[in-house]
Amino acid sequence: MWICLKNAFLSIVSNPADDATLLVRARRAGDIETVFGAGVEVVTLPRRDYQFRAFIARDVVATAIATQLRHIDYGNFKDSVADAPLHDAYFKVWHAMADLQEIPPYGTEPRKGFRAP
């Protein structure tokens, strides 16, 4: 699961070695700590697709993500992202996901040759 927050980007997947924990991954230093606190143990692994990783209890992950949801205070997600590189990355994701939509954002006509799955 990808989690796009206004101050962090996370990828959260199962931990095959322990069903009670999840593997929380990040591409940027500090993103995991931003969401889970400075006390979380983050391992840095060069030459991996996600360089920063932490094994965190499922209930801790669920509580942290629920807290993020409860504190949404914006009407436009991309506009809430103050960090320029993160904003630019999210814009690229927005654009790629917009290509899944038959009628483009702000458009009125279906895309020529669009094929729904």
C-alpha positions in Angstrom: 0.0 0.0 0.0 1.3 3.4 -0.9 0.5 6.1 1.6 0.9 9.7 0.2 0.9 12.2 3.1 1.5 15.9 2.9 4.8 15.4 4.6 5.9 11.8 3.8 5.6 9.0 1.3 5.4 5.4 2.6 5.1 2.0 1.1 3.7 -0.5 3.6 3.8 -4.3 2.9 3.4 -7.5 4.9 6.3 -8.9 6.8 6.7 -12.5 5.7 8.6 -13.4 8.8 6.0 -12.0 11.3 2.3 -11.5 10.7 2.1 -9.1 13.7 4.3 -6.5 12.1 4.4 -4.7 8.8 7.4 -3.5 6.8 7.2 0.2 6.4 9.4 1.5 3.6 10.4 5.0 2.5 12.5 6.5 -0.3 13.5 9.6 1.8 15.4 9.8 5.1 13.1 10.9 7.8 9.7 10.0 6.3 9.2 7.0 8.5 10.1 9.0 11.6 7.8 11.8 10.6 4.8 9.5 10.8 5.9 7.0 13.6 8.1 9.2 15.8 11.8 9.6 16.3 11.9 6.4 18.5 11.2 4.0 15.6 14.2 2.0 14.5 14.9 2.6 10.8 17.4 0.6 8.9 19.1 2.1 5.9 19.8 -0.4 3.1 21.6 0.9 0.0 20.9 -0.8 -3.4 17.3 -1.6 -2.4 14.2 -0.1 -4.1 13.2 1.5 -0.8 16.4 2.5 1.1 14.7 3.2 4.5 12.8 0.4 6.3 11.2 -0.3 9.6 9.3 -3.2 11.0 6.4 -1.8 13.0 3.5 -3.6 14.8 0.3 -3.7 12.7 -1.7 -1.9 15.4 0.8 0.9 15.6 0.7 1.4 11.8 -3.1 1.3 11.8 -3.2 3.9 14.7 -0.7 6.2 13.0 -2.5 6.1 9.6 -5.9 6.6 11.3 -4.5 9.6 13.1 -3.3 11.1 9.8 -6.8 10.6 8.4 -8.5 12.3 11.4 -6.2 15.3 10.9 -6.9 16.0 7.2 -7.3 19.8 7.1 -7.0 20.6 3.4 -9.4 20.8 0.4 -6.7 20.0 -2.2 -4.1 17.4 -1.3 -1.4 18.5 -3.8 -1.7 22.1 -2.6 -1.1 21.0 1.0 2.4 19.6 0.2 4.9 22.3 1.1 8.0 20.3 0.3 8.7 21.0 -3.4 10.3 17.7 -4.4 7.5 15.8 -2.7 4.9 17.9 -4.3 6.5 17.4 -7.8 6.6 13.7 -7.3 2.9 13.6 -6.2 2.1 15.7 -9.3 3.7 13.0 -11.5 1.6 10.3 -9.7 -1.5 12.4 -10.1 -0.8 12.7 -13.9 -0.1 9.0 -14.3 -3.3 8.0 -12.4 -5.3 10.6 -14.5 -4.5 8.5 -17.5 -6.7 5.7 -16.0 -9.7 7.9 -16.3 -11.7 7.6 -19.5 -12.6 11.3 -19.6 -9.5 13.3 -18.7 -9.6 15.6 -15.7 -11.3 18.8 -16.6 -12.3 17.2 -19.9 -15.8 16.4 -21.3 -15.0 13.9 -24.0 -13.7 10.3 -23.6 -10.2 9.7 -24.7 -9.9 8.4 -28.3 -9.3 4.6 -28.2 -9.7 4.4 -24.4 -10.2 0.8 -23.2 -11.5 0.3 -19.7 -10.2 -2.8 -18.0 
